[in-house]
């Protein structure tokens, strides 16, 4: 397994996925918000993006519980966003915001690749740190 600046590739790829997802979510939410921007709408969009960024930080720090949360997140994305994409491309009589479709296009293939890796024994070796303590 190659390392980039002392960090194994599995760590920076998983952390990078969630960091990019958080930034994508923030950008898509800001694009969809009505103008002029309301404080509470901005606050909500930033809060949802911050959850992804916090998970990316935990993965970067190799915290084991963050790996478990990432696996659950990937399963949830595969179950829900795949349905959203199927309905959107089938022109279902339900209107989906463009931001949801763009985020789903990013998350579904990424999670389909990331989930098997997160379940692998190699990933369990990379994320050994407990949440509290050493």
N, C-alpha and C positions, 0 to 999 in steps of 0.2 A: 504494500500500500504506500503510495507516495505521500510525502509531507510537503506542505507549503509553509515556509517560515516556521518550522517546528510544530505545525498543527496538522494532524492527519487529514487527508482529503475528505473522509467521511464526516468529520466535524464541521469543516467549513462549508461543505455542500449542504448539509442539513440546516445549519444556522443561516446560511445565505438564502436558502429557499424561504424560510420564515421571515427573514428580514425583508427580502424582496416582496413577499406577499403582503407584509404590513404596509410597505410604501405604496404598492399597487392599490391596496384597499383605500389608503388615505387619498391618493390621487384620484381614484375613481369616484370616491364619495364627494370630494371637492368639486369634481366635474359635474356631478349630478345635482348638487345642492342648488336650490333656487337663489337667485340674486335679489337683493343684497344678502350676503351671508349672515345668518343668525348665529349668535353665540352658542346656543345650545346644540344646534346642528353641527357646528364645528367641533364642539366639545365631544359629542357622541362619536363623530368620525375619528377624531384623534384618539379617543379611548379605545375604540375597536382596533385601530392600527397598533396602539401601544401594547395590546395583548399579544399580538404576533411578534412584535419587537422584543417583548419581555421573554417570550418563549425562545426566540433566537439567541438572546443573551444567555439563557440557561443552558441551551445546547452548546453554545460556544464555551461555557464554563464546564461542560461535560457533566452536568447534574443528571443523575439517573432518572429521577421522576419526570424531568422534561422530555426524556426519550419516550417514556410511557404516555405522556400527554400528547406528544407529537404523533404517536401511533394511533391514538384515539381520534385525534384531529384528522388524520389521513383517512381513517375508516369513515368518519362522518362526512368528509368531503366526497369520497367516492360514492357513498350512498345517496347523498342529497344533491350535490352539484351535477352528477351525471343525469339525474332526472330533470334538473333544470335545463341542462343543455339539450336533452332529448325533446322536451316540450317546446323550447325556444326554436329549435331547428325544424320541428314539426309544425310550426306556426299555430300552436295551441291558442285557444281563445283567451288566454291569460297574458297580460302584458308584463314582461320582465324588464326591469331597468337594464340599460346597456351595461352599466357597471357590473351587475351580477353576472351577465353573460361573459364579459371580459375576464372577470376574476375566475369564473368557472373554467374558461379555456386555459387559464394558467394553472389552476390548482388540480384539475382532474388528471391530466397526464403526469404532472409532477408527483402527485401523491401516489399514482399507480406505480411509479418507479421508486419512490422513496419508502413506501410501506414495507415491501419485502426486505429492503436493506435494513430498516430499523428493527425488524424482527430477527435479523441474522445474528449468529454468535459473535461475528466480528464487531457489530455495533454494540453489543452488550459489553464488550471489552473496552470500547472507546468511551462509554459513558458510565464510569464506575462510582462517581462521587455521590454521597448522600446529600439530601437537601440541607440538613443541619449537621454541622460538625465537619470533620475531615473525612 
